[in-house]
Every structure is written in structure tokens, then in C-alpha cells.
């Protein structure tokens, strides 16, 4: 005669213990951070305007001239630096260059 097997029921869903403690989300330093204000752009940037390139990148801090403006989801501009290099830059990273003042003579 064989013995009858014991029936094993899975644990109930409500018996998983207490809810986990909330911890705020931390962004690791290796993850890129998206600037959502870049979609707005800057209306004050115009073709032929002298600007200073901000943000991060190869030409950060250099003075440049805006050659063309591109529309789209994230507005960008093609700029030519004083060194003669061209680059596409987000308009949010551009700031108007201060006016050059001529010495009184």
C-alpha cells in the first residue's frame, strides 16, 4: 500500500511581510542627466549674434557667432568660434556675449 502524498499549498499573497521602506531615488554620477528646459530654447538668440558657449563640451567658454538656427523638439544653433571651428550647440547653452567697449581716446 502506498502512502498518500501531503498536499502543499503556496503561501498566500498577503503573507510576504511588511511593505519596504521608501528610499528616495538616487541618480548615479555615471548616468546622463537630461535638461528638460532645453526644449524651450532661447528666443533671444538670432543669426549673426555673438554668443558665449556654455554647458559642457569642447568649446565651452569660447565666443562664437551664430550662423544658423535649427528648429525641432530641442532648438539648436550652428555657431562658428573665433578659432574658425563650427559646432552645433543647444540654444539653452548659449548666452549673449557682452558688448565690446572701445576705449575713449
C-alpha positions in Angstrom: 0.0 0.0 0.0 1.4 3.5 -0.9 1.1 6.4 1.3 -0.9 9.4 0.1 1.2 12.5 -0.6 0.6 15.5 1.6 -0.9 18.5 -0.2 1.3 21.6 -0.3 -0.3 24.9 -0.8 1.7 28.0 -1.9 1.9 30.8 0.7 -0.8 33.4 0.5 0.0 36.7 -1.2 -0.7 38.7 1.9 2.0 36.9 3.9 5.0 38.5 2.2 5.9 40.6 5.2 5.8 44.4 5.8 6.0 46.9 2.9 9.5 48.0 2.0 10.7 51.3 3.5 10.6 54.2 1.0 14.0 55.4 -0.1 14.4 58.4 -2.5 15.8 57.6 -5.9 19.5 58.5 -6.3 21.0 59.2 -9.7 24.4 57.7 -10.0 27.1 60.0 -11.3 27.7 57.9 -14.4 24.1 58.5 -15.7 23.4 61.3 -18.1 21.1 64.0 -16.8 18.6 65.5 -19.2 17.9 69.2 -19.0 14.1 69.4 -19.8 14.4 73.2 -20.1 16.3 72.6 -23.4 13.0 72.0 -25.2 12.0 75.6 -24.5 15.2 77.1 -26.1 16.0 80.8 -26.0 14.1 83.2 -28.1 16.7 86.0 -27.8 19.3 84.1 -29.9 19.4 85.3 -33.5 21.5 84.7 -36.6 24.7 86.9 -36.7 24.7 87.4 -32.9 27.9 87.0 -30.8 27.4 84.4 -28.1 29.4 82.6 -25.4 29.1 78.8 -25.4 28.1 77.4 -22.1 27.3 73.9 -20.8 29.9 71.2 -21.2 31.9 70.2 -24.2 34.9 71.0 -26.4 34.2 74.8 -26.9 32.8 75.7 -23.5 33.5 79.3 -22.6 34.5 80.4 -26.2 33.0 83.3 -28.0 31.2 82.4 -31.3 28.9 83.8 -33.9 25.5 82.2 -34.7 25.4 81.1 -38.3 22.1 79.3 -38.4 19.2 78.3 -36.1 17.5 74.9 -36.3 14.0 74.2 -35.0 12.7 70.9 -33.8 12.0 69.4 -30.5 15.2 70.7 -28.9 16.2 74.0 -30.7 19.9 74.2 -31.7 22.2 76.6 -33.5 25.3 76.2 -35.7 28.0 78.5 -34.4 31.5 79.4 -35.6 34.0 80.0 -32.9 36.8 82.7 -33.1 39.2 79.9 -33.9 37.1 79.1 -37.1 35.6 75.9 -35.9 31.9 75.2 -36.4 29.7 73.3 -34.0 26.0 72.6 -33.4 25.0 73.8 -29.9 21.8 73.7 -28.0 20.3 77.2 -27.7 19.9 76.7 -24.0 23.7 76.6 -23.7 24.2 79.9 -25.5 24.5 83.3 -23.7 24.7 86.7 -25.4 28.3 87.9 -25.4 28.9 91.2 -23.7 29.3 94.2 -25.9 32.9 95.2 -26.6 33.6 98.7 -25.3 36.1 100.8 -27.2 38.5 102.9 -25.0 37.8 106.6 -25.1 40.6 108.3 -26.9 
